[in-house]
Amino acid sequence: MSIYIGVGGWVYEPWRNNFYPKGLPQKRELEYAAGNLTAIEINGTYYGSQKPDSFARWHDETPDKFVFTLKGPRFATNRRILAEAGGSIDKFFESGVTRLKTKLGPVNWQFMATKQFDPADFGAFLELLPKKIDGIAIRHAVEVRHPSFANKDFIALCRAHDVAIITAGDSEFPMMADVTAPFVYVRLMGTQAREKNGYPMSAIKTWAARARDWAAGSAPKDLKLLDKLHPAKKRDVFMFIISGAKEKNPAAAMALIDDLNRAF
């Protein structure tokens, strides 16, 4: 099992002279971020295709055990009929994402808050998601934000496809903590500017403990599940500090990493 902790992206002006040391060249920001975090969620892939050479460069500029998760393109998820997303999904995987090699983590397919749960159409979308590309196993996660998804039928559908449901922590969106895949994907959105580490240490310890529970194969006892079925298997956990007081997100991620390192 492995627990990966990170933030969204690495190019953000307020992190300069804050997270990044003063005078650090911008071209070395990824290298520095990867030396202090264990994962990064790439948001740019949501808005458009990246170049194959970019994925290869990101692979080469980061440590061996570092992981990138990718946002799937909005052209696949922001549509009325999800079953028609095949072309956009294919184009995304043809853009060179596998040049990340073993550093390719799960793909986050994010849906708008207005998108409601249609079992047949959503099931058809999950059928389109490839299990393997260029010999590399592809893991998928879905980030849904409409209350209609908070039901057992959605849980069962994702389990049938080994697709993770992203747990939206400390946000306005429904938080679903049911495990539906061999890994867990969490996005925390509640950092605050007044907190040195974005979160108070009590919250850092709470989320670190939940990450350990998930990784060990159990379920955090303080989070409600929609379906009591919970396979007891060790699993990877991907946890990202997103939104909130974004200038504090690297500090929150590093505080989580520090707490986890002390525990292990």
C-alpha positions in Angstrom: 0.0 0.0 0.0 1.1 3.6 -0.6 -0.4 6.9 0.4 0.2 9.8 -2.0 -0.3 13.4 -0.8 -0.1 16.5 -3.0 -1.8 19.5 -4.5 -3.3 20.6 -7.8 -0.6 21.7 -10.3 2.7 23.4 -9.5 2.6 26.7 -11.3 0.9 29.3 -9.0 2.3 32.7 -8.4 1.4 33.0 -4.7 3.5 29.9 -4.0 6.6 31.9 -5.1 8.5 33.2 -2.0 6.0 31.2 0.0 6.2 27.5 -0.8 9.0 27.9 -3.4 12.3 29.5 -2.1 13.0 33.0 -3.1 14.8 33.2 -6.5 14.0 29.6 -7.5 13.8 29.6 -11.4 10.3 28.8 -12.6 11.6 25.9 -14.7 12.7 24.2 -11.4 9.3 24.5 -9.6 8.1 21.0 -10.5 11.4 19.6 -9.3 11.1 21.4 -6.0 7.4 20.5 -5.5 8.1 16.8 -6.3 10.9 16.9 -3.7 8.5 17.9 -1.0 5.2 16.2 -2.0 4.5 12.7 -3.3 1.9 13.5 -6.0 0.4 16.2 -8.1 -2.9 16.4 -9.8 -2.6 17.9 -13.3 -5.5 20.2 -14.0 -4.4 21.4 -17.5 -5.5 18.1 -19.1 -9.1 19.1 -18.2 -9.0 22.1 -20.5 -7.1 20.8 -23.5 -4.5 18.3 -24.8 -0.9 18.4 -23.6 2.0 17.5 -25.7 3.5 14.0 -25.5 6.9 15.5 -24.8 5.5 17.3 -21.8 4.4 14.1 -20.1 7.8 12.6 -20.8 9.5 15.7 -19.3 7.4 15.6 -16.2 8.3 12.0 -15.8 12.0 12.7 -16.0 11.9 15.7 -13.7 10.4 13.9 -10.7 11.6 11.2 -8.3 11.1 7.5 -9.0 8.1 7.0 -6.7 6.3 10.2 -7.5 2.8 10.0 -9.1 0.8 12.3 -11.3 -3.0 12.0 -11.4 -4.7 13.6 -14.4 -8.0 15.4 -14.9 -9.9 13.8 -17.8 -10.9 16.3 -20.5 -14.1 18.3 -20.0 -15.1 17.5 -23.5 -15.8 14.0 -22.3 -17.7 14.9 -19.1 -19.5 18.2 -19.9 -22.0 16.8 -22.3 -25.7 15.8 -22.2 -25.2 12.2 -23.4 -22.2 10.6 -21.8 -22.4 7.5 -23.9 -21.2 9.7 -26.8 -17.9 10.6 -25.1 -15.8 7.8 -26.8 -14.1 10.1 -29.2 -12.9 12.5 -26.5 -11.8 9.7 -24.3 -9.8 8.2 -27.1 -8.2 11.5 -28.0 -7.1 12.0 -24.4 -5.3 8.7 -24.2 -3.7 9.2 -27.6 -2.1 12.5 -26.4 0.8 10.8 -24.8 -0.3 10.3 -21.2 1.4 6.9 -20.9 4.7 8.6 -21.4 4.4 9.1 -17.6 5.0 5.4 -17.4 4.9 4.1 -13.8 4.2 7.6 -12.6 0.8 7.7 -14.2 -1.8 7.6 -11.4 -5.6 7.6 -11.6 -7.6 9.7 -14.1 -10.1 12.0 -12.4 -13.2 12.4 -14.5 -14.9 15.5 -13.1 -18.5 16.3 -13.7 -20.3 19.6 -13.3 -22.5 20.1 -10.3 -25.6 20.3 -12.6 -25.0 16.8 -14.0 -27.5 14.4 -12.5 -27.3 10.6 -12.1 -28.7 8.7 -15.0 -27.8 5.0 -14.4 -28.0 3.8 -18.0 -26.0 6.7 -19.5 -23.5 6.9 -16.7 -23.0 3.1 -17.0 -22.4 3.5 -20.7 -19.7 6.2 -19.9 -17.9 3.8 -17.5 -17.9 1.1 -20.2 -15.9 3.5 -22.5 -13.1 3.9 -20.0 -10.1 1.7 -21.1 -8.5 -0.7 -18.6 -5.1 -0.7 -20.3 -3.2 1.6 -22.7 0.2 0.8 -24.1 0.6 -2.1 -21.6 -0.1 0.3 -18.7 -3.1 -0.4 -16.4 -5.3 2.7 -16.2 -7.2 3.5 -13.0 -10.3 5.7 -13.2 -12.1 7.9 -10.6 -15.2 10.0 -11.0 -15.9 13.3 -9.2 -19.6 13.8 -9.1 -21.2 16.8 -7.5 -25.0 16.5 -7.8 -26.9 15.1 -4.8 -28.7 12.5 -7.0 -25.5 10.4 -7.1 -25.6 9.8 -3.3 -27.4 6.5 -3.6 -26.6 2.7 -3.5 -27.2 2.2 -7.2 -24.4 4.6 -8.0 -22.1 2.9 -5.5 -22.9 -0.5 -7.0 -22.3 0.7 -10.6 -18.8 2.1 -9.8 -17.9 -1.1 -7.9 -18.9 -3.2 -10.9 -16.4 -1.2 -13.0 -13.6 -0.8 -10.4 -14.0 2.9 -10.6 -13.3 5.0 -7.5 -15.8 7.7 -6.3 -13.8 10.7 -5.3 -14.4 11.8 -1.7 -14.9 15.5 -1.6 -13.7 16.7 1.8 -14.6 19.9 3.5 -16.6 21.3 0.5 -20.1 22.2 -0.5 -20.5 19.0 -2.5 -21.9 15.7 -1.3 -19.1 13.7 0.4 -19.2 10.0 -0.5 -16.7 7.9 1.4 -17.6 4.5 0.0 -14.7 2.5 -1.4 -15.6 1.2 -4.9 -12.1 0.5 -6.4 -8.7 -0.9 -5.4 -7.7 2.6 -4.5 -9.1 5.7 -2.8 -9.1 9.2 -4.2 -9.7 12.2 -1.9 -9.8 15.9 -2.7 -9.8 18.3 0.3 -11.1 21.8 -0.3 -11.2 23.5 3.1 -7.9 25.2 3.8 -8.1 28.6 5.5 -5.8 31.6 5.2 -5.6 32.2 8.9 -4.2 28.7 9.6 -0.4 28.4 9.3 -0.8 25.0 7.6 -4.1 25.7 6.0 -5.8 23.4 8.4 -5.6 23.2 12.2 -3.4 20.3 13.3 -6.5 18.5 14.6 -7.9 18.4 11.1 -4.5 17.3 9.7 -4.4 14.4 12.1 -8.0 13.4 11.3 -7.4 13.2 7.6 -4.1 11.5 8.1 -5.8 8.9 10.3 -8.5 8.4 7.6 -5.8 7.9 5.0 -4.1 5.2 7.1 -7.5 3.4 7.6 -8.2 3.4 3.9 -4.7 2.2 3.1 -4.9 -0.6 5.6 -8.2 -1.8 4.1 -10.6 -0.6 6.7 -13.1 2.3 6.6 -12.7 5.5 8.7 -15.3 5.0 11.5 -16.2 8.7 11.6 -17.4 8.8 7.9 -20.8 7.7 6.9 -21.2 5.1 4.1 -24.1 4.8 1.7 -23.5 1.0 1.4 -22.2 -1.1 4.2 -20.3 -3.4 1.8 -16.7 -2.6 2.3 -14.0 -5.0 1.0 -11.2 -5.3 3.4 -8.1 -5.0 1.2 -5.0 -2.9 1.4 -5.1 -0.1 -1.2 -3.4 2.9 -2.5 -4.7 6.3 -1.3 -4.4 9.5 -3.3 -5.1 12.7 -1.3 -4.9 16.2 -2.7 -5.4 19.6 -1.1 -7.4 21.6 -3.6 -9.2 25.0 -3.5 -9.8 26.7 -0.2 -7.0 29.1 0.6 -4.8 27.8 -2.2 -1.7 29.7 -1.1 -1.7 27.4 2.0 -2.3 24.1 0.2 1.4 23.0 -0.1 1.8 23.6 3.7 -1.3 21.4 4.4 0.0 18.7 2.1 3.4 18.7 3.8 1.8 18.7 7.2 -0.1 15.5 6.2 3.0 13.9 4.9 4.8 14.7 8.1 2.1 13.2 10.2 1.9 10.0 8.1 5.7 9.6 8.2 5.7 9.8 12.0 3.0 7.1 12.2 4.9 4.7 9.9 
